[in-house]
């Protein structure tokens, strides 16, 4: 408004709060908003002043205190935040699919772009973790085969890795875990432990087969009598490190990254 009531200065602008009907969605509807009633000489309604009589009505920005630019061109910024507990990759794919659908209705000179997103780093991180798992699998197979010179003994640690992964995934849904970068990193640590234990067991069994000429069943029985305690002790020592920390962060909301990694 161009002026303000006393005692304010007449050339000072001021704002009025208007509470229109919530169904007003078009500029033409706002143009019919009554601003003032000018009575006639008899004191009855003489003339109504509408909003269109004193100004221009248009659909614009919520605030004009800031402007958005993308690659040197004027743009409108729409920020989309992921809901807690949702799948980041699925959310991003749905957003991109919806943008492609809406693009068909854009004017010819309007297009959309994504100047910033955090999904690519998730895809790259998970890809690198998977590559690390494959590299660990290959190195374990090479090292075991070089030292034991036995194909059957080499297959045992190799098969222990996918079995441990599948067994861990079975508890993800009941415990409310999510697949993210840190849980995948927890997989790398857990697989390293599983592979170490498998190598220890295979080497001990192979020792009885080569030195004592026992059958695989008898060699496994005697080997496990000797190394069961050390293998269990290794698992308990590692649990003594991670479990207390995992219990400490139990108050963190369900599905959060840190507890998932510690418990994985």
N, C-alpha and C positions, 0 to 999 in steps of 0.2 A: 504494500500500500504506500502511496506517495507521502502521506503525512501521518502524524501521531497526535492523539488527544493531549490536552493539557495535563500535567505541567510540562510535558516533553516538548522539545523543539519541533516546530512544524515541518522542518525539512528532514527530520529523522524518520527513516522507514521502520515499519513494524510488521509483525506477522499475526495472522488470525488463524486459529485452529478451526477447521471445518470438518464436521462429522456427517458426511452424506450417506445416502443409502448404499449399502455394500454391493448392490447390483449394478452400480454405475461403472461401466467398463469402457465406454466410448466417449470421445471428445464432445460429440453432439449432446450427450446426456449431461455432461458437466456444464456445457454452455447455458443450460436452462436453470442452473442453480440461482436462486433469488439472493441478491446481495443486499438490496435496500428497497424499502417501500416508501414512495413519495406520496403523501396524502394530498388531496385537493383542498380547496378552501372550506369545504364542509367537514373536513376531518376524516373523511372515509378514504378508502383505497383509491388513489388516483392513477399512479403509474408505478410499475414494478421495474426495477433495475436488475437485469440479469448479468451473470458473469461475462457473457460474450459482449456486453455493452461497454465494459471497462477494460477488457484485455483480450489476449489471444489464448485460446485453449488448445493444447496439444499434448500428446503422450510423449513424455521425455524421461530423462533420468531421475532417479530418486534424489540425487544430489549433484550439483554442478561444481562442487568444490574440487573435484579431481577428474582427470581424463585418462583414458586407456589407449595405449599405442602398441601395436605389434608389427615389427619389421618396418617401422616408420609410417604405418597406416593407422588411421583411427579405427578403433575396435571396441566391442563390448565384451567385458570379461565375465565369464560364468565359472565360479569355483564349485567343484564337486568334491565332497568329502565322503570317505568311506565310513559306513556305519560300523560300530563295534561288533566284532564277531563275524563280519561278512568276509567273503573270499575276495581278496584284492584283484586277482587275475580275472575272475568271473565278473566282478563289478566293472572293471575296465573294458572288457569285451562287450558287455551289454551297453555301456556308454557309447563306445565307438559304433556299435550297430544302430543305436538310436540316432546318433548324429548323421549317419549315412541315410537313414530313413527320412529324417527331417530335411536333409539337404535337397531333396527333390522339390520341396515347397519354398526354397529360398529364392529371392529375386536373382536375376542373372548376374548382377554385380556384387553379390554377397556370397561369401564362402566361410568356412570355419577352419580353424587350426588349433593345435594343441601345443602351446609354447612350453609348458612344463608339466611333467608327469613323473611319478615315482614307480611306475610298473616295470620299466625297462631294467632298472637296477635289480629288481626282484628276479626277473627272468634270467639275467646274466649271472646273478649269485647262485641260483638253483642249478643253472647249467654248469657252473664251475664246480659246485659240490658233486654233481653227478659225474663229471669228468674225473674228479679226485677219487671217487669210489671205483670207477673203472680202472684208473691207474693203480690204485691199491690192489685191486683184484689181480691185475696182470703181474705186478711185482711179487705178490705172494705166490702166485703160481710158478713164476720163474725161479724164485729163491728156493722154494720147497723142492722143485724138481732138480735143481742143480745140486742140492745137498743130499737128497735122499735117493735120487736116480730111480724113482718109482712113480709111474703114472697114477696108480691107484692111490697112493699116499698124497699125491698132488691134488687129486680131485676132492679130497675130504675138506681141506681148508677152503677151497674154492666154493664148494656147496654150502659150507657153513655160513657164508656171507648172505646169500639170498634167503636162506632159512631164517637167519636172525632178523633180517629186514621185515620179512612177512610176519614173523612173530611179534615184532614191535608194533607194526601197523594195526594188528588186531586190538591193541589197547588204546589206540588214539581216540576213537570215538567215545568209548566208555569213560575215559579220563578227561575228555574235553580238550585234547591237544589239537593244535593246528600245524599244518605243514608250512614252515617258513624257513628263512635262512638259518636261524639258530638251531631249530630242531634238526635240520639236515646236517648242520655241523655236529650236533650231538650224535647223529648216526655215524659220522666219520669216526668219532672217538669210540663209540660202542663197537663198531665193526673192527677197529684196531684191537680192542680187548678180546673180542671173539676170535679173531684170527690168531692172536698170540696164544690163547688157550688151545686152539685147534692144532697149532704147530707143535706145542709142547706135548699134547696127547699123541699126535701122529709120530713124533720122534721117539717117544717112549715105547709105543707099540712096535715100531719098526726095529727098535733095539732088541726087543725080546724075540722078534721073528728072525733076525739075522744072527744074534749071538746064541740064543737058547734053542733055536729051531722049533719054536712053538707054532701052533696054528694061530690064525688071526684072532679067533675067539679067546683062546687061552692067553695070548699075548695081551689082548685088550684087558682081560680080567686082572692080570698081574700088574700091568702098567697103571691101571686106575687105582689099584690098592696103594701104589706108591705116590701118585701125583694128585689124587683127589683133594687132599688137604691143601697143598699149595695153590691149586686152581681156585678152590673156594676162598682161600685167604686173599688172593688177588682181587676177587670180586667184592669181598667184604671191605678191603682197604679202600677201594675206589668208592664204594657206597658210603663209607665213613666220611669221605670228602664232600660228595655231592648231595647226599640225602639231607644232612642238617641244613645246608643252605636252601635246598628246596623246601624244607619245612618252614624256614624263616620267611619265605616269600609266599606262603600259602594264602596270606591275606590279599595278595595281588589278584585282580579280577580273573575269573575263569577264562581260559583261552589266551592269556597274555603270553608274550614271547619268552620271558625269562624263566618262569616256572616250567614251561614246556621243555626248554632246552636242558634245564638241570635234571628233570626227571627222565628225559629220554636217555 
